[in-house]
């Protein structure tokens, strides 16, 4: 793993140089994420980037068509995608593929659960 790559476990672990008492659990912020002060020093160094907005996209599938076909589409038209039912969807952060997942229903909304993290060489 490259020096600037971090894994989720590094951010929420109780070990290392985080300054926590052994066995203590990190406290959660209102968002449900660990407080910055509960993270190891290497994660606290990233505090400056925590508030930077990113765009997260979940792509169900893709289709290619001519403009003339697109213009003929009307209400109720079905566009066939390149994915099968139950096949993993792609999760992008700022147009970079970072994970694959499955569609889930959370109360009355759709959500995505990540099933695979994509590691890429830079």
C-alpha positions as CSV (number, residue, x, y, z in Angstrom):
1,X,0.0,0.0,0.0
2,X,1.3,3.5,-0.9
3,X,2.3,5.8,1.9
4,X,-0.7,8.1,1.3
5,X,-3.3,5.3,1.1
6,X,-5.4,4.7,4.2
7,X,-7.8,1.9,5.1
8,X,-11.0,2.4,7.0
9,X,-9.7,0.4,9.9
10,X,-6.9,2.9,10.4
11,X,-9.4,5.6,11.1
12,X,-11.5,3.8,13.7
13,X,-9.1,1.5,15.4
14,X,-8.4,1.9,19.1
15,X,-4.7,1.0,18.8
16,X,-1.7,3.0,17.8
17,X,-0.9,6.5,18.6
18,X,-4.4,7.8,19.0
19,X,-4.0,8.6,22.7
20,X,-7.0,6.5,23.8
21,X,-7.1,4.3,26.8
22,X,-6.9,0.6,26.0
23,X,-10.3,-0.9,25.3
24,X,-12.1,2.5,25.0
25,X,-14.5,2.8,22.1
26,X,-14.5,6.0,20.0
27,X,-17.4,8.3,20.5
28,X,-19.6,9.1,17.6
29,X,-20.5,12.5,16.3
30,X,-24.1,13.4,15.4
31,X,-23.3,12.1,11.9
32,X,-22.4,8.7,13.4
33,X,-18.8,8.9,12.4
34,X,-15.9,8.9,15.0
35,X,-15.0,12.3,16.3
36,X,-11.7,13.7,14.9
37,X,-10.2,13.6,18.4
38,X,-10.9,9.9,18.6
39,X,-8.8,9.1,15.5
40,X,-5.1,8.1,15.4
41,X,-2.6,10.9,14.7
42,X,-2.3,10.0,11.0
43,X,-6.1,10.4,10.5
44,X,-6.1,13.7,12.5
45,X,-3.6,15.0,10.1
46,X,-6.3,14.7,7.4
47,X,-8.7,16.9,9.4
48,X,-8.3,19.8,6.9
49,X,-9.9,17.7,4.1
50,X,-12.9,16.4,6.0
51,X,-15.1,19.3,5.0
52,X,-14.3,19.2,1.2
53,X,-17.4,18.2,-0.7
54,X,-17.2,15.3,-3.1
55,X,-19.7,13.9,-5.6
56,X,-20.7,10.3,-5.1
57,X,-22.5,8.5,-7.9
58,X,-24.0,5.0,-8.0
59,X,-24.3,3.8,-11.6
60,X,-26.9,1.2,-12.2
61,X,-25.8,0.7,-15.8
62,X,-25.2,2.4,-19.1
63,X,-26.7,2.5,-22.6
64,X,-25.6,3.9,-25.9
65,X,-28.1,5.3,-28.4
66,X,-28.3,7.8,-31.2
67,X,-29.7,11.3,-30.6
68,X,-32.7,10.5,-32.9
69,X,-33.6,7.5,-30.6
70,X,-33.2,9.7,-27.5
71,X,-35.6,12.3,-29.0
72,X,-38.2,9.7,-29.7
73,X,-38.3,8.6,-26.0
74,X,-41.4,9.5,-24.1
75,X,-43.0,9.0,-20.7
76,X,-42.9,5.3,-19.8
77,X,-40.1,4.5,-22.3
78,X,-37.7,1.8,-21.1
79,X,-34.0,2.1,-21.7
80,X,-32.2,-1.3,-21.6
81,X,-29.0,-1.0,-19.6
82,X,-25.8,-3.1,-19.9
83,X,-26.3,-4.8,-16.4
84,X,-28.4,-7.7,-15.3
85,X,-30.7,-7.8,-12.3
86,X,-28.7,-8.4,-9.2
87,X,-25.4,-7.5,-10.7
88,X,-23.2,-5.2,-8.7
89,X,-23.4,-1.5,-9.4
90,X,-20.4,0.9,-9.7
91,X,-19.8,3.6,-7.0
92,X,-17.8,6.6,-8.2
93,X,-16.4,9.4,-6.1
94,X,-15.6,12.5,-8.2
95,X,-15.8,10.3,-11.4
96,X,-13.3,7.7,-10.0
97,X,-14.5,4.1,-9.5
98,X,-13.9,3.4,-5.8
99,X,-16.3,0.5,-5.0
100,X,-19.1,-1.8,-6.1
101,X,-22.3,-2.4,-4.3
102,X,-25.9,-3.4,-4.2
103,X,-29.1,-1.3,-4.2
104,X,-31.0,-1.4,-0.9
105,X,-34.1,0.3,0.4
106,X,-33.8,2.5,3.5
107,X,-37.2,3.4,4.8
108,X,-38.8,5.0,1.6
109,X,-35.5,5.8,-0.2
110,X,-33.0,3.9,-2.3
111,X,-29.5,3.5,-0.9
112,X,-26.3,1.6,-1.8
113,X,-24.4,-0.8,0.4
114,X,-20.8,-1.3,-0.6
115,X,-19.8,-4.9,-1.1
116,X,-16.3,-4.4,-2.6
117,X,-13.7,-1.6,-2.4
118,X,-11.8,-1.1,-5.6
119,X,-8.0,-0.6,-5.1
120,X,-6.2,0.9,-8.0
121,X,-2.6,1.6,-8.7
122,X,-1.8,5.2,-9.2
